[in-house]
Amino acid sequence: MTQTFGTIAAESIQVEWTNQRGPVMDEIIAIRYHKIRALANQVIDRLNEETAKLGFAENELELKKPIEANYRLERDQSSSEYSLIGDWQDEQGAKLGQLLFHADGSFQVEQDVIRPHPTRQGWLVKAVKAWGDGERIDTEVQLYPMSEQQSDNAA
C-alpha cells in the first residue's frame, strides 16, 4: 500500500502536511530525505553531465532537482524495509520522473527528457537514468529512433 505523507518544501526540510496520521511520518520523510540529499544532488549532477555530453546547451535543458520532488515512503517487498520515493511532476500533475532510495543505500533515478537529440538527427532522447549504491553512480541515456513525421515536427 502506498501513501503520500508530505512534500519537502525547501532545502531547510520544511514539510507540508498532507496526511491524517499526524506529523510522525512527515518527520521521518524529512529525516530520510536529509540523509540522501547530498547523494541525490550528486546523481542529478551526473545526469546533467550526461545530457551535456549529448550536446544540449547548458541552458537548453534543465533537469529537476531532488528538492522539487514529492516524497513518500513505500515498503520494499523484498527486504520489508521502507524506501524513500520522490516523484517529479509537471504543473498538471503528469509524472516527469522518479527518485528511489532503498534503505540499503542503493538507488535508481530516472527523469524524462523527451527532446530531439541535439546532434543525431532522427533520434529522440527519452530519458536519463542513474543507479548505484552511494559508492558508484552509473548512468545511461534512453534514445529512440523518431518516425519521419516526428523528425519533421522537431525541425
N, CA and C atoms as an extended XYZ file, in Angstrom:
465
Properties=species:S:1:pos:R:3:atomname:S:1:resname:S:1:resid:I:1 pbc="F F F"
N         0.845       -1.179        0.000 N   MET     1
C         0.000        0.000        0.000 CA  MET     1
C         0.887        1.238        0.000 C   MET     1
N         0.604        2.171       -0.879 N   THR     2
C         1.382        3.392       -0.978 CA  THR     2
C         0.560        4.558       -0.460 C   THR     2
N         1.162        5.363        0.398 N   GLN     3
C         0.501        6.566        0.889 CA  GLN     3
C         1.466        7.728        0.766 C   GLN     3
N         0.978        8.859        0.330 N   THR     4
C         1.797       10.054        0.304 CA  THR     4
C         1.605       10.774        1.619 C   THR     4
N         2.694       11.043        2.316 N   PHE     5
C         2.619       11.638        3.633 CA  PHE     5
C         2.982       13.109        3.645 C   PHE     5
N         3.681       13.593        2.643 N   GLY     6
C         4.055       15.003        2.658 CA  GLY     6
C         4.981       15.321        1.518 C   GLY     6
N         5.264       16.584        1.351 N   THR     7
C         6.217       17.002        0.338 CA  THR     7
C         7.258       17.873        0.998 C   THR     7
N         8.474       17.745        0.540 N   ILE     8
C         9.549       18.582        1.045 CA  ILE     8
C         9.415       19.926        0.336 C   ILE     8
N         9.346       21.006        1.086 N   ALA     9
C         9.048       22.306        0.502 CA  ALA     9
C        10.281       23.163        0.269 C   ALA     9
N        11.362       22.942        0.970 N   ALA    10
C        12.539       23.792        0.814 CA  ALA    10
C        13.764       23.060        1.321 C   ALA    10
N        14.938       23.565        0.989 N   GLU    11
C        16.176       22.939        1.431 CA  GLU    11
C        16.248       22.850        2.951 C   GLU    11
N        15.525       23.675        3.656 N   SER    12
C        15.553       23.641        5.116 CA  SER    12
C        14.712       22.497        5.680 C   SER    12
N        14.212       21.627        4.822 N   ILE    13
C        13.432       20.464        5.208 CA  ILE    13
C        12.124       20.851        5.892 C   ILE    13
N        11.457       21.837        5.355 N   GLN    14
C        10.111       22.151        5.816 CA  GLN    14
C         9.161       21.199        5.111 C   GLN    14
N         8.123       20.803        5.792 N   VAL    15
C         7.224       19.793        5.258 CA  VAL    15
C         5.797       20.312        5.249 C   VAL    15
N         5.086       20.066        4.130 N   GLU    16
C         3.657       20.374        4.073 CA  GLU    16
C         2.904       19.161        4.600 C   GLU    16
N         1.923       19.384        5.466 N   TRP    17
C         1.144       18.268        5.994 CA  TRP    17
C         0.072       17.893        4.986 C   TRP    17
N         0.035       16.618        4.604 N   THR    18
C        -0.993       16.159        3.672 CA  THR    18
C        -1.661       14.878        4.137 C   THR    18
N        -1.281       14.381        5.306 N   ASN    19
C        -1.885       13.136        5.761 CA  ASN    19
C        -2.784       13.381        6.963 C   ASN    19
N        -3.479       12.333        7.360 N   GLN    20
C        -4.368       12.439        8.512 CA  GLN    20
C        -3.799       11.725        9.733 C   GLN    20
N        -2.598       11.178        9.617 N   ARG    21
C        -1.994       10.451       10.724 CA  ARG    21
C        -1.171       11.347       11.630 C   ARG    21
N        -0.950       12.581       11.263 N   GLY    22
C        -0.132       13.465       12.079 CA  GLY    22
C         1.281       13.587       11.544 C   GLY    22
N         2.126       14.290       12.281 N   PRO    23
C         3.439       14.660       11.764 CA  PRO    23
C         4.512       13.584       11.828 C   PRO    23
N         4.285       12.443       12.448 N   VAL    24
C         5.357       11.471       12.654 CA  VAL    24
C         5.955       11.002       11.332 C   VAL    24
N         5.141       10.555       10.396 N   MET    25
C         5.670       10.082        9.122 CA  MET    25
C         6.301       11.219        8.339 C   MET    25
N         5.759       12.419        8.422 N   ASP    26
C         6.343       13.547        7.716 CA  ASP    26
C         7.749       13.826        8.219 C   ASP    26
N         7.950       13.722        9.515 N   GLU    27
C         9.279       13.927       10.076 CA  GLU    27
C        10.228       12.838        9.608 C   GLU    27
N         9.740       11.613        9.512 N   ILE    28
C        10.569       10.510        9.034 CA  ILE    28
C        10.969       10.753        7.586 C   ILE    28
N        10.035       11.197        6.762 N   ILE    29
C        10.353       11.501        5.367 CA  ILE    29
C        11.407       12.598        5.303 C   ILE    29
N        11.245       13.642        6.089 N   ALA    30
C        12.213       14.741        6.090 CA  ALA    30
C        13.591       14.258        6.530 C   ALA    30
N        13.640       13.406        7.531 N   ILE    31
C        14.922       12.870        8.001 CA  ILE    31
C        15.554       11.993        6.926 C   ILE    31
N        14.764       11.125        6.311 N   ARG    32
C        15.292       10.255        5.250 CA  ARG    32
C        15.783       11.085        4.071 C   ARG    32
N        15.023       12.126        3.696 N   TYR    33
C        15.465       12.998        2.605 CA  TYR    33
C        16.789       13.666        2.978 C   TYR    33
N        16.895       14.161        4.174 N   HIS    34
C        18.119       14.829        4.610 CA  HIS    34
C        19.322       13.890        4.494 C   HIS    34
N        19.123       12.606        4.789 N   LYS    35
C        20.211       11.629        4.716 CA  LYS    35
C        20.677       11.371        3.288 C   LYS    35
N        19.785       11.463        2.313 N   ILE    36
C        20.159       11.163        0.921 CA  ILE    36
C        20.353       12.420        0.076 C   ILE    36
N        20.140       13.590        0.653 N   ARG    37
C        20.160       14.837       -0.114 CA  ARG    37
C        21.456       15.033       -0.892 C   ARG    37
N        22.603       14.860       -0.255 N   ALA    38
C        23.883       15.072       -0.939 CA  ALA    38
C        24.046       14.082       -2.090 C   ALA    38
N        23.726       12.815       -1.852 N   LEU    39
C        23.820       11.809       -2.907 CA  LEU    39
C        22.848       12.123       -4.038 C   LEU    39
N        21.624       12.491       -3.710 N   ALA    40
C        20.632       12.817       -4.738 CA  ALA    40
C        21.113       13.971       -5.608 C   ALA    40
N        21.728       14.975       -5.007 N   ASN    41
C        22.261       16.093       -5.787 CA  ASN    41
C        23.431       15.653       -6.659 C   ASN    41
N        24.281       14.739       -6.164 N   GLN    42
C        25.373       14.201       -6.979 CA  GLN    42
C        24.825       13.440       -8.180 C   GLN    42
N        23.760       12.688       -7.967 N   VAL    43
C        23.139       11.934       -9.055 CA  VAL    43
C        22.639       12.889      -10.132 C   VAL    43
N        21.959       13.953       -9.741 N   ILE    44
C        21.457       14.917      -10.724 CA  ILE    44
C        22.616       15.593      -11.449 C   ILE    44
N        23.694       15.889      -10.738 N   ASP    45
C        24.882       16.445      -11.397 CA  ASP    45
C        25.397       15.493      -12.470 C   ASP    45
N        25.441       14.194      -12.171 N   ARG    46
C        25.890       13.206      -13.157 CA  ARG    46
C        24.928       13.134      -14.341 C   ARG    46
N        23.627       13.210      -14.078 N   LEU    47
C        22.663       13.195      -15.176 CA  LEU    47
C        22.809       14.443      -16.039 C   LEU    47
N        23.087       15.587      -15.422 N   ASN    48
C        23.347       16.806      -16.194 CA  ASN    48
C        24.596       16.651      -17.052 C   ASN    48
N        25.634       15.983      -16.527 N   GLU    49
C        26.838       15.714      -17.317 CA  GLU    49
C        26.500       14.861      -18.533 C   GLU    49
N        25.628       13.869      -18.350 N   GLU    50
C        25.227       13.006      -19.465 CA  GLU    50
C        24.498       13.793      -20.547 C   GLU    50
N        23.595       14.677      -20.153 N   THR    51
C        22.876       15.464      -21.165 CA  THR    51
C        23.822       16.438      -21.857 C   THR    51
N        24.806       16.964      -21.137 N   ALA    52
C        25.789       17.864      -21.757 CA  ALA    52
C        26.623       17.108      -22.787 C   ALA    52
N        26.982       15.853      -22.504 N   LYS    53
C        27.745       15.033      -23.456 CA  LYS    53
C        26.975       14.821      -24.750 C   LYS    53
N        25.648       14.810      -24.660 N   LEU    54
C        24.824       14.630      -25.852 CA  LEU    54
C        24.872       15.848      -26.760 C   LEU    54
N        25.221       17.002      -26.194 N   GLY    55
C        25.290       18.218      -26.986 CA  GLY    55
C        24.241       19.253      -26.641 C   GLY    55
N        23.444       19.012      -25.612 N   PHE    56
C        22.486       20.031      -25.188 CA  PHE    56
C        23.258       21.208      -24.602 C   PHE    56
N        22.854       22.411      -24.963 N   ALA    57
C        23.469       23.607      -24.386 CA  ALA    57
C        23.137       23.666      -22.899 C   ALA    57
N        23.978       24.349      -22.141 N   GLU    58
C        23.827       24.394      -20.683 CA  GLU    58
C        22.447       24.873      -20.246 C   GLU    58
N        21.905       25.877      -20.924 N   ASN    59
C        20.600       26.418      -20.526 CA  ASN    59
C        19.446       25.853      -21.360 C   ASN    59
N        19.733       24.918      -22.252 N   GLU    60
C        18.706       24.353      -23.124 CA  GLU    60
C        17.847       23.293      -22.423 C   GLU    60
N        18.436       22.595      -21.484 N   LEU    61
C        17.745       21.509      -20.806 CA  LEU    61
C        18.047       21.597      -19.321 C   LEU    61
N        17.008       21.766      -18.529 N   GLU    62
C        17.195       21.871      -17.083 CA  GLU    62
C        16.461       20.717      -16.405 C   GLU    62
N        17.239       19.816      -15.827 N   LEU    63
C        16.640       18.702      -15.099 CA  LEU    63
C        16.097       19.189      -13.763 C   LEU    63
N        15.073       18.507      -13.294 N   LYS    64
C        14.501       18.831      -11.984 CA  LYS    64
C        15.503       18.483      -10.886 C   LYS    64
N        15.435       19.229       -9.805 N   LYS    65
C        16.297       18.993       -8.646 CA  LYS    65
C        15.590       18.052       -7.665 C   LYS    65
N        16.361       17.332       -6.841 N   PRO    66
C        15.735       16.421       -5.875 CA  PRO    66
C        14.737       17.115       -4.948 C   PRO    66
N        15.005       18.333       -4.559 N   ILE    67
C        14.125       19.058       -3.643 CA  ILE    67
C        12.753       19.339       -4.273 C   ILE    67
N        12.664       19.267       -5.611 N   GLU    68
C        11.414       19.555       -6.311 CA  GLU    68
C        10.464       18.356       -6.372 C   GLU    68
N        10.890       17.212       -5.877 N   ALA    69
C        10.060       16.007       -5.937 CA  ALA    69
C         9.103       15.940       -4.746 C   ALA    69
N         8.016       15.213       -4.920 N   ASN    70
C         7.075       14.899       -3.842 CA  ASN    70
C         7.466       13.531       -3.296 C   ASN    70
N         7.767       13.456       -2.011 N   TYR    71
C         8.306       12.243       -1.413 CA  TYR    71
C         7.271       11.465       -0.610 C   TYR    71
N         7.509       10.146       -0.568 N   ARG    72
C         6.700        9.237        0.239 CA  ARG    72
C         7.588        8.056        0.629 C   ARG    72
N         7.145        7.298        1.601 N   LEU    73
C         7.814        6.055        1.971 CA  LEU    73
C         6.976        4.897        1.465 C   LEU    73
N         7.658        3.859        0.996 N   GLU    74
C         6.962        2.684        0.495 CA  GLU    74
C         7.753        1.451        0.920 C   GLU    74
N         7.054        0.448        1.430 N   ARG    75
C         7.729       -0.772        1.888 CA  ARG    75
C         8.235       -1.569        0.687 C   ARG    75
N         9.519       -1.902        0.722 N   ASP    76
C        10.149       -2.736       -0.298 CA  ASP    76
C         9.718       -4.179       -0.043 C   ASP    76
N         9.109       -4.813       -1.033 N   GLN    77
C         8.572       -6.162       -0.844 CA  GLN    77
C         9.663       -7.194       -0.596 C   GLN    77
N        10.851       -6.982       -1.149 N   SER    78
C        11.902       -7.987       -0.977 CA  SER    78
C        12.607       -7.882        0.370 C   SER    78
N        12.759       -6.672        0.906 N   SER    79
C        13.503       -6.506        2.161 CA  SER    79
C        12.617       -6.143        3.359 C   SER    79
N        11.385       -5.759        3.108 N   SER    80
C        10.450       -5.263        4.126 CA  SER    80
C        10.892       -3.944        4.754 C   SER    80
N        11.946       -3.327        4.213 N   GLU    81
C        12.400       -2.007        4.658 CA  GLU    81
C        11.620       -0.953        3.878 C   GLU    81
N        11.612        0.258        4.400 N   TYR    82
C        10.943        1.345        3.697 CA  TYR    82
C        11.926        2.061        2.782 C   TYR    82
N        11.505        2.262        1.541 N   SER    83
C        12.278        3.022        0.565 CA  SER    83
C        11.695        4.423        0.472 C   SER    83
N        12.558        5.388        0.220 N   LEU    84
C        12.127        6.769        0.012 CA  LEU    84
C        11.953        6.969       -1.481 C   LEU    84
N        10.757        7.386       -1.869 N   ILE    85
C        10.442        7.577       -3.280 CA  ILE    85
C        10.023        9.018       -3.488 C   ILE    85
N        10.638        9.653       -4.477 N   GLY    86
C        10.276       11.012       -4.852 CA  GLY    86
C         9.803       11.035       -6.288 C   GLY    86
N         8.685       11.662       -6.537 N   ASP    87
C         8.149       11.788       -7.895 CA  ASP    87
C         8.224       13.238       -8.333 C   ASP    87
N         8.773       13.449       -9.543 N   TRP    88
C         8.732       14.778      -10.146 CA  TRP    88
C         7.476       14.853      -10.998 C   TRP    88
N         6.781       15.967      -10.922 N   GLN    89
C         5.568       16.161      -11.705 CA  GLN    89
C         5.582       17.550      -12.328 C   GLN    89
N         4.858       17.666      -13.459 N   ASP    90
C         4.702       18.991      -14.048 CA  ASP    90
C         3.537       19.710      -13.376 C   ASP    90
N         3.213       20.896      -13.859 N   GLU    91
C         2.165       21.714      -13.248 CA  GLU    91
C         0.794       21.044      -13.301 C   GLU    91
N         0.582       20.160      -14.286 N   GLN    92
C        -0.699       19.462      -14.412 CA  GLN    92
C        -0.719       18.146      -13.641 C   GLN    92
N         0.383       17.786      -13.003 N   GLY    93
C         0.441       16.553      -12.227 CA  GLY    93
C         0.965       15.346      -12.983 C   GLY    93
N         1.362       15.531      -14.249 N   ALA    94
C         1.914       14.412      -15.019 CA  ALA    94
C         3.317       14.080      -14.510 C   ALA    94
N         3.602       12.799      -14.414 N   LYS    95
C         4.881       12.344      -13.872 CA  LYS    95
C         6.023       12.635      -14.849 C   LYS    95
N         7.108       13.214      -14.334 N   LEU    96
C         8.290       13.539      -15.132 CA  LEU    96
C         9.496       12.679      -14.766 C   LEU    96
N         9.376       11.910      -13.716 N   GLY    97
C        10.496       11.077      -13.303 CA  GLY    97
C        10.358       10.666      -11.856 C   GLY    97
N        11.361        9.892      -11.404 N   GLN    98
C        11.284        9.366      -10.043 CA  GLN    98
C        12.679        9.141       -9.468 C   GLN    98
N        12.787        9.368       -8.172 N   LEU    99
C        13.968        9.017       -7.390 CA  LEU    99
C        13.545        7.895       -6.452 C   LEU    99
N        14.353        6.856       -6.335 N   LEU   100
C        14.058        5.731       -5.450 CA  LEU   100
C        15.318        5.410       -4.663 C   LEU   100
N        15.266        5.604       -3.360 N   PHE   101
C        16.397        5.336       -2.477 CA  PHE   101
C        15.991        4.251       -1.487 C   PHE   101
N        16.659        3.092       -1.600 N   HIS   102
C        16.380        1.965       -0.716 CA  HIS   102
C        17.116        2.138        0.608 C   HIS   102
N        16.650        1.439        1.623 N   ALA   103
C        17.258        1.511        2.954 CA  ALA   103
C        18.698        1.005        2.956 C   ALA   103
N        19.056        0.109        2.011 N   ASP   104
C        20.418       -0.424        1.959 CA  ASP   104
C        21.410        0.514        1.273 C   ASP   104
N        20.941        1.686        0.828 N   GLY   105
C        21.814        2.663        0.187 CA  GLY   105
C        21.794        2.621       -1.330 C   GLY   105
N        21.183        1.601       -1.908 N   SER   106
C        21.094        1.554       -3.365 CA  SER   106
C        20.000        2.510       -3.843 C   SER   106
N        20.099        2.913       -5.102 N   PHE   107
C        19.140        3.879       -5.628 CA  PHE   107
C        18.942        3.691       -7.117 C   PHE   107
N        17.845        4.243       -7.618 N   GLN   108
C        17.533        4.352       -9.038 CA  GLN   108
C        16.866        5.703       -9.237 C   GLN   108
N        17.293        6.411      -10.264 N   VAL   109
C        16.709        7.715      -10.571 CA  VAL   109
C        16.468        7.764      -12.073 C   VAL   109
N        15.307        8.237      -12.471 N   GLU   110
C        15.000        8.426      -13.887 CA  GLU   110
C        14.268        9.746      -14.047 C   GLU   110
N        14.664       10.486      -15.082 N   GLN   111
C        13.996       11.748      -15.359 CA  GLN   111
C        13.765       11.866      -16.862 C   GLN   111
N        12.537       12.206      -17.233 N   ASP   112
C        12.190       12.364      -18.644 CA  ASP   112
C        12.907       13.561      -19.246 C   ASP   112
N        13.302       13.400      -20.509 N   VAL   113
C        13.878       14.496      -21.290 CA  VAL   113
C        12.933       14.800      -22.452 C   VAL   113
N        12.607       13.786      -23.233 N   ILE   114
C        11.677       13.838      -24.362 CA  ILE   114
C        11.954       15.050      -25.260 C   ILE   114
N        13.130       15.011      -25.852 N   ARG   115
C        13.567       16.062      -26.784 CA  ARG   115
C        14.319       15.412      -27.941 C   ARG   115
N        14.288       16.038      -29.110 N   PRO   116
C        15.117       15.531      -30.209 CA  PRO   116
C        16.596       15.581      -29.809 C   PRO   116
N        17.339       14.560      -30.225 N   HIS   117
C        18.776       14.531      -29.936 CA  HIS   117
C        19.412       15.754      -30.596 C   HIS   117
N        20.254       16.493      -29.879 N   PRO   118
C        20.797       17.740      -30.428 CA  PRO   118
C        21.809       17.551      -31.559 C   PRO   118
N        22.416       16.364      -31.674 N   THR   119
C        23.435       16.173      -32.713 CA  THR   119
C        23.165       14.982      -33.621 C   THR   119
N        22.252       14.103      -33.263 N   ARG   120
C        21.942       12.926      -34.080 CA  ARG   120
C        20.525       13.059      -34.621 C   ARG   120
N        20.436       13.543      -35.837 N   GLN   121
C        19.126       13.749      -36.447 CA  GLN   121
C        18.369       12.420      -36.526 C   GLN   121
N        17.084       12.489      -36.235 N   GLY   122
C        16.238       11.309      -36.304 CA  GLY   122
C        16.179       10.508      -35.013 C   GLY   122
N        16.801       11.019      -33.953 N   TRP   123
C        16.786       10.321      -32.668 CA  TRP   123
C        16.152       11.192      -31.602 C   TRP   123
N        15.437       10.537      -30.695 N   LEU   124
C        14.765       11.198      -29.585 CA  LEU   124
C        15.453       10.788      -28.282 C   LEU   124
N        15.761       11.763      -27.438 N   VAL   125
C        16.269       11.481      -26.099 CA  VAL   125
C        15.041       11.373      -25.202 C   VAL   125
N        14.712       10.151      -24.777 N   LYS   126
C        13.512        9.934      -23.974 CA  LYS   126
C        13.750       10.277      -22.508 C   LYS   126
N        14.856        9.771      -21.938 N   ALA   127
C        15.094        9.945      -20.502 CA  ALA   127
C        16.565        9.736      -20.188 C   ALA   127
N        16.944       10.163      -18.994 N   VAL   128
C        18.260        9.845      -18.445 CA  VAL   128
C        18.025        9.068      -17.155 C   VAL   128
N        18.889        8.076      -16.920 N   LYS   129
C        18.735        7.202      -15.754 CA  LYS   129
C        20.050        7.107      -15.005 C   LYS   129
N        19.940        6.870      -13.709 N   ALA   130
C        21.113        6.611      -12.879 CA  ALA   130
C        20.752        5.543      -11.860 C   ALA   130
N        21.747        4.774      -11.472 N   TRP   131
C        21.565        3.773      -10.432 CA  TRP   131
C        22.912        3.549       -9.768 C   TRP   131
N        22.866        3.018       -8.582 N   GLY   132
C        24.108        2.763       -7.874 CA  GLY   132
C        23.860        2.451       -6.418 C   GLY   132
N        24.912        2.662       -5.629 N   ASP   133
C        24.830        2.303       -4.215 CA  ASP   133
C        25.499        3.319       -3.304 C   ASP   133
N        25.736        4.493       -3.760 N   GLY   134
C        26.387        5.513       -2.941 CA  GLY   134
C        27.868        5.612       -3.221 C   GLY   134
N        28.525        4.476       -3.485 N   GLU   135
C        29.941        4.498       -3.834 CA  GLU   135
C        30.136        4.665       -5.326 C   GLU   135
N        29.168        4.272       -6.104 N   ARG   136
C        29.253        4.422       -7.551 CA  ARG   136
C        27.916        4.924       -8.079 C   ARG   136
N        27.993        5.685       -9.150 N   ILE   137
C        26.798        6.184       -9.825 CA  ILE   137
C        26.948        5.824      -11.294 C   ILE   137
N        26.130        4.910      -11.777 N   ASP   138
C        26.115        4.537      -13.184 CA  ASP   138
C        24.974        5.285      -13.860 C   ASP   138
N        25.182        5.639      -15.122 N   THR   139
C        24.157        6.396      -15.847 CA  THR   139
C        23.958        5.823      -17.243 C   THR   139
N        22.807        6.125      -17.807 N   GLU   140
C        22.543        5.800      -19.206 CA  GLU   140
C        21.509        6.776      -19.740 C   GLU   140
N        21.518        6.900      -21.049 N   VAL   141
C        20.560        7.757      -21.742 CA  VAL   141
C        19.675        6.851      -22.586 C   VAL   141
N        18.372        7.055      -22.533 N   GLN   142
C        17.447        6.287      -23.363 CA  GLN   142
C        17.214        7.048      -24.658 C   GLN   142
N        17.596        6.429      -25.773 N   LEU   143
C        17.405        7.014      -27.098 CA  LEU   143
C        16.451        6.138      -27.899 C   LEU   143
N        15.604        6.775      -28.681 N   TYR   144
C        14.688        6.065      -29.552 CA  TYR   144
C        14.715        6.712      -30.926 C   TYR   144
N        14.611        5.885      -31.984 N   PRO   145
C        14.513        6.483      -33.316 CA  PRO   145
C        13.163        7.180      -33.462 C   PRO   145
N        13.196        8.332      -34.098 N   MET   146
C        11.951        9.073      -34.340 CA  MET   146
C        11.411        8.675      -35.704 C   MET   146
N        10.093        8.685      -35.840 N   SER   147
C         9.498        8.454      -37.148 CA  SER   147
C         9.781        9.677      -38.013 C   SER   147
N         9.597        9.554      -39.313 N   GLU   148
C         9.828       10.703      -40.205 CA  GLU   148
C         8.939       11.876      -39.825 C   GLU   148
N         7.692       11.597      -39.440 N   GLN   149
C         6.767       12.662      -39.058 CA  GLN   149
C         7.268       13.377      -37.805 C   GLN   149
N         7.756       12.629      -36.814 N   GLN   150
C         8.299       13.245      -35.604 CA  GLN   150
C         9.525       14.084      -35.939 C   GLN   150
N        10.390       13.573      -36.830 N   SER   151
C        11.592       14.313      -37.217 CA  SER   151
C        11.230       15.624      -37.890 C   SER   151
N        10.211       15.589      -38.766 N   ASP   152
C         9.782       16.810      -39.451 CA  ASP   152
C         9.214       17.820      -38.462 C   ASP   152
N         8.445       17.359      -37.473 N   ASN   153
C         7.869       18.255      -36.466 CA  ASN   153
C         8.934       18.845      -35.559 C   ASN   153
N        10.007       18.112      -35.301 N   ALA   154
C        11.076       18.585      -34.420 CA  ALA   154
C        11.947       19.629      -35.101 C   ALA   154
N        11.983       19.612      -36.409 N   ALA   155
C        12.854       20.546      -37.143 CA  ALA   155
C        12.332       21.946      -37.166 C   ALA   155
